[in-house]
Amino acid sequence: MRESCVDFAKYSSLKIGGLTPVVVLEKGDEAHFSAMQAYRCIGHAYNLLVSPNAKHLAMLSKEFDYICESEEWVEVGAMTPSGKIFAFFRDRDLCGLEFLQALPGSAGGLLMMNAGMKQYEMKDVVLSACVDGAWEEDLGLAYRSSNISGIISAMRFKKQVGFREEVLQACKMMRKTHPKLPSCGSCFKNPSGDYAGRLLELAGLKGFMKNGVGFSEQHANFLVHRGGASFEDALWVIEYAQTIVQDRFGIHLEPEVRILG
């Protein structure tokens, strides 16, 4: 375990934030994970908006970027990037994680939020996760959520032969609507029976910007950053959109992006 600093204006996918102290957790520290409940793990910071004043942040070291396998499962370290996992499954003709080709992030972050595209989600493939140093099967995975409260260091996926090329192509088509600007991905979860992007577009927020941060002209639910925006600017945009949609449609949009203040 060691102290470090991360510049979230460079490290995060949204490119917003500042130089912030972070505790780096290394192999052998797992016994201490359960005593770190006040800490928030940042992974690769693909779905995070981090305040320059954020406290109690932690990240796993590169030692947690690995893949190994048995006859029944594939074990993946929590810092393993999605592209590496996708390539492993594709090269071995395994199915279930085809969508990771179009979904950036670290394995731990993707599992914590049960990431996915359309009907394809992490919960369909994961068998168990190592949380606070102990393997657990009951993870409470649901739409963009889980009941995982500790620090994920690894996970195991079931091995099922038959890579699905049609799923890969469908995810690639969805990816074409994603903006190329720095982004945290989907800003809001889809409310029951509707789509956040549809509501934002109907509310006139597609393409809306404040000081360089706002909603993409390609996909209304993608929070993008053109440059120069602060944490406060991004937070204002998120809260403004919630207010507009609530007032117009009576629907509360729940953030999908994790806000670490």
C-alpha atoms as an extended CHARMM CRD file, in Angstrom:
* protein
*
       261  EXT
         1         1  MET       CA              0.0000000000        0.0000000000        0.0000000000  PROA      1               0.0000000000
         2         2  ARG       CA              1.4530000000        3.3510000000       -1.0180000000  PROA      2               0.0000000000
         3         3  GLU       CA              0.4580000000        6.9680000000       -1.5320000000  PROA      3               0.0000000000
         4         4  SER       CA              0.2800000000        8.5060000000       -4.9950000000  PROA      4               0.0000000000
         5         5  CYS       CA             -1.4690000000       11.3100000000       -6.8910000000  PROA      5               0.0000000000
         6         6  VAL       CA             -3.6500000000       11.0910000000       -9.9880000000  PROA      6               0.0000000000
         7         7  ASP       CA             -4.3720000000       13.9790000000      -12.3470000000  PROA      7               0.0000000000
         8         8  PHE       CA             -7.9600000000       13.2600000000      -13.3390000000  PROA      8               0.0000000000
         9         9  ALA       CA             -7.8190000000       15.9090000000      -16.0640000000  PROA      9               0.0000000000
        10        10  LYS       CA             -5.5230000000       13.4320000000      -17.8340000000  PROA      10              0.0000000000
        11        11  TYR       CA             -6.4620000000       10.0560000000      -16.3140000000  PROA      11              0.0000000000
        12        12  SER       CA            -10.2600000000       10.0890000000      -16.5020000000  PROA      12              0.0000000000
        13        13  SER       CA            -12.0940000000        9.5060000000      -19.7720000000  PROA      13              0.0000000000
        14        14  LEU       CA            -13.9900000000       12.7970000000      -19.2950000000  PROA      14              0.0000000000
        15        15  LYS       CA            -10.7040000000       14.7250000000      -18.8180000000  PROA      15              0.0000000000
        16        16  ILE       CA            -12.0890000000       16.7770000000      -15.9280000000  PROA      16              0.0000000000
        17        17  GLY       CA            -10.6020000000       17.0920000000      -12.4530000000  PROA      17              0.0000000000
        18        18  GLY       CA             -7.3110000000       17.8790000000      -10.8000000000  PROA      18              0.0000000000
        19        19  LEU       CA             -4.3090000000       16.3710000000       -9.0540000000  PROA      19              0.0000000000
        20        20  THR       CA             -5.7940000000       14.2530000000       -6.2660000000  PROA      20              0.0000000000
        21        21  PRO       CA             -4.2090000000       11.9800000000       -3.6060000000  PROA      21              0.0000000000
        22        22  VAL       CA             -4.8870000000        8.2780000000       -4.1230000000  PROA      22              0.0000000000
        23        23  VAL       CA             -3.9180000000        5.1770000000       -2.1300000000  PROA      23              0.0000000000
        24        24  VAL       CA             -2.4930000000        2.4710000000       -4.4070000000  PROA      24              0.0000000000
        25        25  LEU       CA             -3.3310000000       -1.0650000000       -3.2620000000  PROA      25              0.0000000000
        26        26  GLU       CA             -0.8860000000       -3.8230000000       -4.1340000000  PROA      26              0.0000000000
        27        27  LYS       CA             -0.8550000000       -7.6160000000       -4.0940000000  PROA      27              0.0000000000
        28        28  GLY       CA             -0.6660000000       -8.7200000000       -0.4800000000  PROA      28              0.0000000000
        29        29  ASP       CA             -2.8360000000       -5.8460000000        0.7630000000  PROA      29              0.0000000000
        30        30  GLU       CA             -6.0900000000       -7.8140000000        0.4190000000  PROA      30              0.0000000000
        31        31  ALA       CA             -6.2490000000       -8.5110000000        4.1560000000  PROA      31              0.0000000000
        32        32  HSD       CA             -6.6740000000       -4.7650000000        4.7310000000  PROA      32              0.0000000000
        33        33  PHE       CA             -9.4250000000       -4.2050000000        2.1420000000  PROA      33              0.0000000000
        34        34  SER       CA            -12.2880000000       -4.7920000000        4.5780000000  PROA      34              0.0000000000
        35        35  ALA       CA            -10.9520000000       -1.9910000000        6.7970000000  PROA      35              0.0000000000
        36        36  MET       CA            -11.1110000000        0.4960000000        3.8950000000  PROA      36              0.0000000000
        37        37  GLN       CA            -14.8890000000        0.9110000000        3.6020000000  PROA      37              0.0000000000
        38        38  ALA       CA            -14.5410000000        4.6980000000        3.5030000000  PROA      38              0.0000000000
        39        39  TYR       CA            -12.4250000000        4.4680000000        0.3230000000  PROA      39              0.0000000000
        40        40  ARG       CA            -13.7470000000        4.5660000000       -3.2340000000  PROA      40              0.0000000000
        41        41  CYS       CA            -11.9010000000        2.6250000000       -5.9490000000  PROA      41              0.0000000000
        42        42  ILE       CA            -11.4400000000        4.5370000000       -9.1890000000  PROA      42              0.0000000000
        43        43  GLY       CA            -10.4650000000        1.7810000000      -11.6360000000  PROA      43              0.0000000000
        44        44  HSD       CA             -9.6700000000        3.3210000000      -15.0260000000  PROA      44              0.0000000000
        45        45  ALA       CA            -12.0460000000        6.2450000000      -14.2990000000  PROA      45              0.0000000000
        46        46  TYR       CA            -14.2250000000        5.6600000000      -17.3650000000  PROA      46              0.0000000000
        47        47  ASN       CA            -17.5510000000        6.4020000000      -15.6970000000  PROA      47              0.0000000000
        48        48  LEU       CA            -16.3680000000        8.8390000000      -13.0430000000  PROA      48              0.0000000000
        49        49  LEU       CA            -16.6570000000       12.5480000000      -12.3930000000  PROA      49              0.0000000000
        50        50  VAL       CA            -14.1220000000       13.3170000000       -9.6840000000  PROA      50              0.0000000000
        51        51  SER       CA            -13.9020000000       16.5240000000       -7.6740000000  PROA      51              0.0000000000
        52        52  PRO       CA            -10.4080000000       17.9660000000       -7.1340000000  PROA      52              0.0000000000
        53        53  ASN       CA            -11.3750000000       17.9250000000       -3.4440000000  PROA      53              0.0000000000
        54        54  ALA       CA            -12.3720000000       14.2430000000       -3.3630000000  PROA      54              0.0000000000
        55        55  LYS       CA            -11.1120000000       12.2990000000       -0.3450000000  PROA      55              0.0000000000
        56        56  HSD       CA            -10.4490000000        8.6250000000        0.3790000000  PROA      56              0.0000000000
        57        57  LEU       CA             -9.7380000000        7.4630000000       -3.1590000000  PROA      57              0.0000000000
        58        58  ALA       CA             -7.9880000000        4.1830000000       -3.8930000000  PROA      58              0.0000000000
        59        59  MET       CA             -6.8440000000        2.2930000000       -6.9550000000  PROA      59              0.0000000000
        60        60  LEU       CA             -5.4030000000       -1.1540000000       -7.5380000000  PROA      60              0.0000000000
        61        61  SER       CA             -1.8620000000       -1.5170000000       -8.8550000000  PROA      61              0.0000000000
        62        62  LYS       CA             -0.9750000000       -3.0310000000      -12.2440000000  PROA      62              0.0000000000
        63        63  GLU       CA             -0.4620000000       -6.3480000000      -10.4510000000  PROA      63              0.0000000000
        64        64  PHE       CA             -4.2490000000       -6.7340000000      -10.6780000000  PROA      64              0.0000000000
        65        65  ASP       CA             -4.1200000000       -6.6220000000      -14.4910000000  PROA      65              0.0000000000
        66        66  TYR       CA             -3.9940000000      -10.3270000000      -15.3850000000  PROA      66              0.0000000000
        67        67  ILE       CA             -5.9490000000      -13.2130000000      -16.8900000000  PROA      67              0.0000000000
        68        68  CYS       CA             -5.6590000000      -16.8970000000      -15.9930000000  PROA      68              0.0000000000
        69        69  GLU       CA             -7.9380000000      -19.8760000000      -16.5400000000  PROA      69              0.0000000000
        70        70  SER       CA             -8.9920000000      -23.3340000000      -15.4410000000  PROA      70              0.0000000000
        71        71  GLU       CA            -11.1710000000      -25.8590000000      -17.2450000000  PROA      71              0.0000000000
        72        72  GLU       CA            -14.3210000000      -24.2490000000      -15.8130000000  PROA      72              0.0000000000
        73        73  TRP       CA            -13.6120000000      -20.5230000000      -15.5090000000  PROA      73              0.0000000000
        74        74  VAL       CA            -11.5290000000      -17.5510000000      -16.6030000000  PROA      74              0.0000000000
        75        75  GLU       CA            -10.1400000000      -15.4320000000      -13.7630000000  PROA      75              0.0000000000
        76        76  VAL       CA             -9.5620000000      -11.7430000000      -14.4560000000  PROA      76              0.0000000000
        77        77  GLY       CA             -7.8660000000       -9.1720000000      -12.2410000000  PROA      77              0.0000000000
        78        78  ALA       CA             -9.9570000000       -6.0950000000      -11.4750000000  PROA      78              0.0000000000
        79        79  MET       CA             -7.5840000000       -3.7000000000      -13.2760000000  PROA      79              0.0000000000
        80        80  THR       CA             -7.6130000000       -5.7020000000      -16.5110000000  PROA      80              0.0000000000
        81        81  PRO       CA             -8.8680000000       -3.5010000000      -19.3830000000  PROA      81              0.0000000000
        82        82  SER       CA            -11.9970000000       -4.5230000000      -21.2470000000  PROA      82              0.0000000000
        83        83  GLY       CA            -10.1770000000       -4.7900000000      -24.5780000000  PROA      83              0.0000000000
        84        84  LYS       CA             -7.7480000000       -7.3530000000      -23.1780000000  PROA      84              0.0000000000
        85        85  ILE       CA            -10.6140000000       -9.4570000000      -21.7900000000  PROA      85              0.0000000000
        86        86  PHE       CA            -12.4900000000       -9.2550000000      -25.0960000000  PROA      86              0.0000000000
        87        87  ALA       CA             -9.4260000000      -10.4000000000      -27.0400000000  PROA      87              0.0000000000
        88        88  PHE       CA             -8.8720000000      -13.3350000000      -24.6650000000  PROA      88              0.0000000000
        89        89  PHE       CA            -12.4570000000      -14.5510000000      -25.0800000000  PROA      89              0.0000000000
        90        90  ARG       CA            -12.4530000000      -14.0480000000      -28.8590000000  PROA      90              0.0000000000
        91        91  ASP       CA             -9.1180000000      -15.8240000000      -29.3720000000  PROA      91              0.0000000000
        92        92  ARG       CA            -10.3670000000      -18.8470000000      -27.3910000000  PROA      92              0.0000000000
        93        93  ASP       CA            -13.7980000000      -18.8950000000      -29.0460000000  PROA      93              0.0000000000
        94        94  LEU       CA            -15.6040000000      -18.1140000000      -25.7810000000  PROA      94              0.0000000000
        95        95  CYS       CA            -18.9610000000      -16.3360000000      -25.6690000000  PROA      95              0.0000000000
        96        96  GLY       CA            -20.6120000000      -13.8710000000      -23.3220000000  PROA      96              0.0000000000
        97        97  LEU       CA            -18.3660000000      -10.8130000000      -23.3860000000  PROA      97              0.0000000000
        98        98  GLU       CA            -18.5330000000       -9.8080000000      -27.0440000000  PROA      98              0.0000000000
        99        99  PHE       CA            -19.9020000000       -6.4050000000      -25.9890000000  PROA      99              0.0000000000
       100       100  LEU       CA            -16.6250000000       -5.5040000000      -24.2600000000  PROA      100             0.0000000000
       101       101  GLN       CA            -15.1090000000       -4.6920000000      -27.6520000000  PROA      101             0.0000000000
       102       102  ALA       CA            -17.2370000000       -1.5460000000      -27.6470000000  PROA      102             0.0000000000
       103       103  LEU       CA            -17.2060000000       -0.7920000000      -23.9140000000  PROA      103             0.0000000000
       104       104  PRO       CA            -14.0770000000        0.7020000000      -22.3080000000  PROA      104             0.0000000000
       105       105  GLY       CA            -13.1740000000        0.3180000000      -18.6500000000  PROA      105             0.0000000000
       106       106  SER       CA            -11.4890000000       -1.8960000000      -16.0770000000  PROA      106             0.0000000000
       107       107  ALA       CA            -12.9510000000       -5.2670000000      -15.1250000000  PROA      107             0.0000000000
       108       108  GLY       CA            -13.6630000000       -4.1310000000      -11.5600000000  PROA      108             0.0000000000
       109       109  GLY       CA            -15.4950000000       -0.9900000000      -12.5990000000  PROA      109             0.0000000000
       110       110  LEU       CA            -17.4830000000       -2.8350000000      -15.2470000000  PROA      110             0.0000000000
       111       111  LEU       CA            -18.5760000000       -5.4670000000      -12.7410000000  PROA      111             0.0000000000
       112       112  MET       CA            -19.4100000000       -2.9620000000      -10.0030000000  PROA      112             0.0000000000
       113       113  MET       CA            -21.9830000000       -1.2980000000      -12.2640000000  PROA      113             0.0000000000
       114       114  ASN       CA            -22.9750000000       -4.4700000000      -14.1380000000  PROA      114             0.0000000000
       115       115  ALA       CA            -21.9760000000       -2.7810000000      -17.3660000000  PROA      115             0.0000000000
       116       116  GLY       CA            -23.4390000000       -3.8390000000      -20.6660000000  PROA      116             0.0000000000
       117       117  MET       CA            -24.9400000000       -2.8790000000      -23.9930000000  PROA      117             0.0000000000
       118       118  LYS       CA            -28.6630000000       -3.4340000000      -24.5440000000  PROA      118             0.0000000000
       119       119  GLN       CA            -29.4930000000       -6.9480000000      -23.2750000000  PROA      119             0.0000000000
       120       120  TYR       CA            -25.8650000000       -8.0440000000      -22.9140000000  PROA      120             0.0000000000
       121       121  GLU       CA            -24.4980000000       -7.5640000000      -19.3870000000  PROA      121             0.0000000000
       122       122  MET       CA            -21.6950000000       -8.6820000000      -17.0880000000  PROA      122             0.0000000000
       123       123  LYS       CA            -24.1470000000      -10.5880000000      -14.8700000000  PROA      123             0.0000000000
       124       124  ASP       CA            -24.8000000000      -13.0980000000      -17.6440000000  PROA      124             0.0000000000
       125       125  VAL       CA            -21.2250000000      -14.3880000000      -17.5440000000  PROA      125             0.0000000000
       126       126  VAL       CA            -19.7340000000      -13.7430000000      -14.0980000000  PROA      126             0.0000000000
       127       127  LEU       CA            -19.6070000000      -16.6380000000      -11.6350000000  PROA      127             0.0000000000
       128       128  SER       CA            -18.0510000000      -14.9630000000       -8.6030000000  PROA      128             0.0000000000
       129       129  ALA       CA            -15.8650000000      -12.0750000000       -7.4920000000  PROA      129             0.0000000000
       130       130  CYS       CA            -13.1310000000      -11.6630000000       -4.9170000000  PROA      130             0.0000000000
       131       131  VAL       CA            -14.3790000000       -8.8430000000       -2.6630000000  PROA      131             0.0000000000
       132       132  ASP       CA            -12.2700000000       -7.7010000000        0.2920000000  PROA      132             0.0000000000
       133       133  GLY       CA            -10.1330000000      -10.8010000000       -0.1760000000  PROA      133             0.0000000000
       134       134  ALA       CA            -12.9810000000      -13.3650000000       -0.1180000000  PROA      134             0.0000000000
       135       135  TRP       CA            -14.7660000000      -15.0080000000       -3.0510000000  PROA      135             0.0000000000
       136       136  GLU       CA            -18.4940000000      -14.2380000000       -3.2660000000  PROA      136             0.0000000000
       137       137  GLU       CA            -21.2010000000      -15.4970000000       -5.6270000000  PROA      137             0.0000000000
       138       138  ASP       CA            -24.1450000000      -13.3560000000       -4.4830000000  PROA      138             0.0000000000
       139       139  LEU       CA            -23.2490000000      -10.0180000000       -6.0740000000  PROA      139             0.0000000000
       140       140  GLY       CA            -26.7450000000       -8.5720000000       -6.4710000000  PROA      140             0.0000000000
       141       141  LEU       CA            -26.1530000000       -7.6250000000      -10.0920000000  PROA      141             0.0000000000
       142       142  ALA       CA            -29.0350000000       -5.6870000000      -11.6430000000  PROA      142             0.0000000000
       143       143  TYR       CA            -29.4610000000       -2.9450000000      -14.2400000000  PROA      143             0.0000000000
       144       144  ARG       CA            -26.2920000000       -0.8140000000      -13.9450000000  PROA      144             0.0000000000
       145       145  SER       CA            -25.9350000000       -1.7060000000      -10.2720000000  PROA      145             0.0000000000
       146       146  SER       CA            -24.7550000000       -4.3060000000       -7.7650000000  PROA      146             0.0000000000
       147       147  ASN       CA            -24.7420000000       -4.8410000000       -4.0140000000  PROA      147             0.0000000000
       148       148  ILE       CA            -20.9460000000       -5.0310000000       -3.9130000000  PROA      148             0.0000000000
       149       149  SER       CA            -19.7740000000       -2.7460000000       -1.1230000000  PROA      149             0.0000000000
       150       150  GLY       CA            -16.1330000000       -3.7750000000       -0.7890000000  PROA      150             0.0000000000
       151       151  ILE       CA            -13.0580000000       -3.6680000000       -2.9980000000  PROA      151             0.0000000000
       152       152  ILE       CA            -13.1000000000       -6.0330000000       -5.9840000000  PROA      152             0.0000000000
       153       153  SER       CA             -9.6870000000       -7.5330000000       -6.7350000000  PROA      153             0.0000000000
       154       154  ALA       CA            -10.6810000000      -10.2730000000       -9.2060000000  PROA      154             0.0000000000
       155       155  MET       CA            -13.6030000000      -12.1070000000      -10.7840000000  PROA      155             0.0000000000
       156       156  ARG       CA            -14.2890000000      -15.3970000000      -12.5150000000  PROA      156             0.0000000000
       157       157  PHE       CA            -16.2980000000      -15.8570000000      -15.7050000000  PROA      157             0.0000000000
       158       158  LYS       CA            -17.8700000000      -19.0750000000      -16.9340000000  PROA      158             0.0000000000
       159       159  LYS       CA            -16.3200000000      -20.7040000000      -19.9760000000  PROA      159             0.0000000000
       160       160  GLN       CA            -18.7890000000      -21.3620000000      -22.7490000000  PROA      160             0.0000000000
       161       161  VAL       CA            -17.5640000000      -22.1090000000      -26.2530000000  PROA      161             0.0000000000
       162       162  GLY       CA            -19.0370000000      -20.2470000000      -29.2020000000  PROA      162             0.0000000000
       163       163  PHE       CA            -17.9520000000      -16.6330000000      -29.7630000000  PROA      163             0.0000000000
       164       164  ARG       CA            -20.9450000000      -14.7780000000      -31.2280000000  PROA      164             0.0000000000
       165       165  GLU       CA            -19.9010000000      -12.7190000000      -34.2270000000  PROA      165             0.0000000000
       166       166  GLU       CA            -23.4410000000      -11.3890000000      -34.6700000000  PROA      166             0.0000000000
       167       167  VAL       CA            -23.3970000000       -9.9190000000      -31.1410000000  PROA      167             0.0000000000
       168       168  LEU       CA            -20.0310000000       -8.2930000000      -31.8210000000  PROA      168             0.0000000000
       169       169  GLN       CA            -21.3370000000       -6.6910000000      -35.0130000000  PROA      169             0.0000000000
       170       170  ALA       CA            -24.4970000000       -5.4630000000      -33.2610000000  PROA      170             0.0000000000
       171       171  CYS       CA            -22.3910000000       -3.8300000000      -30.5310000000  PROA      171             0.0000000000
       172       172  LYS       CA            -20.1170000000       -2.2660000000      -33.1350000000  PROA      172             0.0000000000
       173       173  MET       CA            -23.1650000000       -0.7220000000      -34.8010000000  PROA      173             0.0000000000
       174       174  MET       CA            -24.2950000000        0.7550000000      -31.4660000000  PROA      174             0.0000000000
       175       175  ARG       CA            -20.7870000000        2.0780000000      -30.8920000000  PROA      175             0.0000000000
       176       176  LYS       CA            -21.0070000000        4.1070000000      -34.1170000000  PROA      176             0.0000000000
       177       177  THR       CA            -23.4570000000        6.4780000000      -32.4230000000  PROA      177             0.0000000000
       178       178  HSD       CA            -21.0170000000        7.1600000000      -29.5820000000  PROA      178             0.0000000000
       179       179  PRO       CA            -19.1710000000       10.4980000000      -29.6820000000  PROA      179             0.0000000000
       180       180  LYS       CA            -15.4110000000       10.7280000000      -30.2100000000  PROA      180             0.0000000000
       181       181  LEU       CA            -14.9270000000       13.5400000000      -27.6730000000  PROA      181             0.0000000000
       182       182  PRO       CA            -13.7330000000       12.8580000000      -24.1070000000  PROA      182             0.0000000000
       183       183  SER       CA            -16.7510000000       11.3390000000      -22.3910000000  PROA      183             0.0000000000
       184       184  CYS       CA            -17.8760000000        9.3970000000      -19.3430000000  PROA      184             0.0000000000
       185       185  GLY       CA            -20.3040000000        7.3980000000      -21.4640000000  PROA      185             0.0000000000
       186       186  SER       CA            -23.9660000000        7.3100000000      -20.5260000000  PROA      186             0.0000000000
       187       187  CYS       CA            -24.6940000000       10.0860000000      -18.0590000000  PROA      187             0.0000000000
       188       188  PHE       CA            -28.0130000000        8.7270000000      -16.7760000000  PROA      188             0.0000000000
       189       189  LYS       CA            -29.5700000000        5.3030000000      -16.3050000000  PROA      189             0.0000000000
       190       190  ASN       CA            -32.6070000000        4.5860000000      -18.4310000000  PROA      190             0.0000000000
       191       191  PRO       CA            -35.7820000000        5.0250000000      -16.3530000000  PROA      191             0.0000000000
       192       192  SER       CA            -38.2160000000        2.1130000000      -16.3280000000  PROA      192             0.0000000000
       193       193  GLY       CA            -39.9800000000        1.8290000000      -19.6750000000  PROA      193             0.0000000000
       194       194  ASP       CA            -38.1410000000        4.7100000000      -21.3100000000  PROA      194             0.0000000000
       195       195  TYR       CA            -34.7410000000        5.9580000000      -22.4500000000  PROA      195             0.0000000000
       196       196  ALA       CA            -32.7590000000        8.7630000000      -20.8590000000  PROA      196             0.0000000000
       197       197  GLY       CA            -31.4800000000        9.8590000000      -24.2610000000  PROA      197             0.0000000000
       198       198  ARG       CA            -35.0170000000       10.2150000000      -25.6200000000  PROA      198             0.0000000000
       199       199  LEU       CA            -36.1120000000       12.3390000000      -22.6520000000  PROA      199             0.0000000000
       200       200  LEU       CA            -33.0310000000       14.5520000000      -22.8560000000  PROA      200             0.0000000000
       201       201  GLU       CA            -33.5520000000       15.0840000000      -26.5750000000  PROA      201             0.0000000000
       202       202  LEU       CA            -37.2510000000       15.9190000000      -26.1320000000  PROA      202             0.0000000000
       203       203  ALA       CA            -36.2520000000       18.3710000000      -23.4080000000  PROA      203             0.0000000000
       204       204  GLY       CA            -34.0150000000       20.1740000000      -25.8990000000  PROA      204             0.0000000000
       205       205  LEU       CA            -30.7760000000       19.1580000000      -24.1930000000  PROA      205             0.0000000000
       206       206  LYS       CA            -29.1360000000       17.2810000000      -27.0600000000  PROA      206             0.0000000000
       207       207  GLY       CA            -26.0400000000       19.3310000000      -27.8830000000  PROA      207             0.0000000000
       208       208  PHE       CA            -26.4910000000       21.5380000000      -24.7950000000  PROA      208             0.0000000000
       209       209  MET       CA            -23.1670000000       22.8630000000      -23.4590000000  PROA      209             0.0000000000
       210       210  LYS       CA            -21.9370000000       24.9520000000      -20.5370000000  PROA      210             0.0000000000
       211       211  ASN       CA            -18.3180000000       26.0800000000      -20.4710000000  PROA      211             0.0000000000
       212       212  GLY       CA            -17.2460000000       23.2060000000      -22.6930000000  PROA      212             0.0000000000
       213       213  VAL       CA            -19.1270000000       20.3270000000      -21.0780000000  PROA      213             0.0000000000
       214       214  GLY       CA            -22.5660000000       19.0160000000      -21.9780000000  PROA      214             0.0000000000
       215       215  PHE       CA            -24.5570000000       16.4800000000      -23.9590000000  PROA      215             0.0000000000
       216       216  SER       CA            -23.3650000000       15.1130000000      -27.2750000000  PROA      216             0.0000000000
       217       217  GLU       CA            -25.0220000000       16.0880000000      -30.5400000000  PROA      217             0.0000000000
       218       218  GLN       CA            -24.6660000000       12.4440000000      -31.6100000000  PROA      218             0.0000000000
       219       219  HSD       CA            -26.1970000000       10.8210000000      -28.5290000000  PROA      219             0.0000000000
       220       220  ALA       CA            -28.1240000000       12.9750000000      -26.0460000000  PROA      220             0.0000000000
       221       221  ASN       CA            -27.2680000000       10.7990000000      -23.0290000000  PROA      221             0.0000000000
       222       222  PHE       CA            -23.5060000000       11.0220000000      -23.4960000000  PROA      222             0.0000000000
       223       223  LEU       CA            -21.8080000000       13.6410000000      -21.3240000000  PROA      223             0.0000000000
       224       224  VAL       CA            -18.8850000000       15.0100000000      -23.3590000000  PROA      224             0.0000000000
       225       225  HSD       CA            -16.1120000000       17.5130000000      -22.7460000000  PROA      225             0.0000000000
       226       226  ARG       CA            -14.8070000000       19.8890000000      -25.4020000000  PROA      226             0.0000000000
       227       227  GLY       CA            -12.1720000000       21.2970000000      -23.0490000000  PROA      227             0.0000000000
       228       228  GLY       CA            -11.7470000000       23.8400000000      -20.2820000000  PROA      228             0.0000000000
       229       229  ALA       CA            -14.6170000000       22.7140000000      -18.0500000000  PROA      229             0.0000000000
       230       230  SER       CA            -14.4150000000       22.2220000000      -14.3020000000  PROA      230             0.0000000000
       231       231  PHE       CA            -15.9520000000       19.6200000000      -11.9990000000  PROA      231             0.0000000000
       232       232  GLU       CA            -18.4960000000       22.2490000000      -10.9410000000  PROA      232             0.0000000000
       233       233  ASP       CA            -19.4600000000       22.8980000000      -14.5770000000  PROA      233             0.0000000000
       234       234  ALA       CA            -20.0960000000       19.2010000000      -15.2210000000  PROA      234             0.0000000000
       235       235  LEU       CA            -22.0510000000       18.7970000000      -11.9930000000  PROA      235             0.0000000000
       236       236  TRP       CA            -24.1810000000       21.8300000000      -12.8750000000  PROA      236             0.0000000000
       237       237  VAL       CA            -25.0160000000       20.3400000000      -16.2930000000  PROA      237             0.0000000000
       238       238  ILE       CA            -26.0480000000       17.0230000000      -14.7220000000  PROA      238             0.0000000000
       239       239  GLU       CA            -28.2550000000       18.6610000000      -12.1020000000  PROA      239             0.0000000000
       240       240  TYR       CA            -29.7310000000       21.0910000000      -14.6500000000  PROA      240             0.0000000000
       241       241  ALA       CA            -30.7260000000       18.1870000000      -16.9070000000  PROA      241             0.0000000000
       242       242  GLN       CA            -32.3220000000       16.3750000000      -13.9740000000  PROA      242             0.0000000000
       243       243  THR       CA            -34.3630000000       19.4730000000      -13.1320000000  PROA      243             0.0000000000
       244       244  ILE       CA            -35.5190000000       20.0450000000      -16.7150000000  PROA      244             0.0000000000
       245       245  VAL       CA            -36.5760000000       16.4190000000      -17.2450000000  PROA      245             0.0000000000
       246       246  GLN       CA            -38.2810000000       16.2530000000      -13.8410000000  PROA      246             0.0000000000
       247       247  ASP       CA            -40.2210000000       19.4520000000      -14.5030000000  PROA      247             0.0000000000
       248       248  ARG       CA            -41.2740000000       18.4710000000      -18.0100000000  PROA      248             0.0000000000
       249       249  PHE       CA            -41.9410000000       14.7440000000      -17.6910000000  PROA      249             0.0000000000
       250       250  GLY       CA            -42.1630000000       14.0850000000      -13.9530000000  PROA      250             0.0000000000
       251       251  ILE       CA            -39.2970000000       11.5950000000      -14.2290000000  PROA      251             0.0000000000
       252       252  HSD       CA            -36.1750000000       11.6150000000      -12.0590000000  PROA      252             0.0000000000
       253       253  LEU       CA            -33.0520000000       10.7070000000      -13.9960000000  PROA      253             0.0000000000
       254       254  GLU       CA            -30.6130000000        8.7370000000      -11.8610000000  PROA      254             0.0000000000
       255       255  PRO       CA            -26.9520000000        9.3150000000      -12.7600000000  PROA      255             0.0000000000
       256       256  GLU       CA            -25.0750000000        6.3830000000      -14.2410000000  PROA      256             0.0000000000
       257       257  VAL       CA            -21.8310000000        8.3130000000      -13.9750000000  PROA      257             0.0000000000
       258       258  ARG       CA            -20.3670000000        7.9940000000      -10.4670000000  PROA      258             0.0000000000
       259       259  ILE       CA            -19.8320000000       11.4030000000       -8.9010000000  PROA      259             0.0000000000
       260       260  LEU       CA            -17.0350000000       11.4820000000       -6.3290000000  PROA      260             0.0000000000
       261       261  GLY       CA            -17.2520000000       14.7880000000       -4.4990000000  PROA      261             0.0000000000
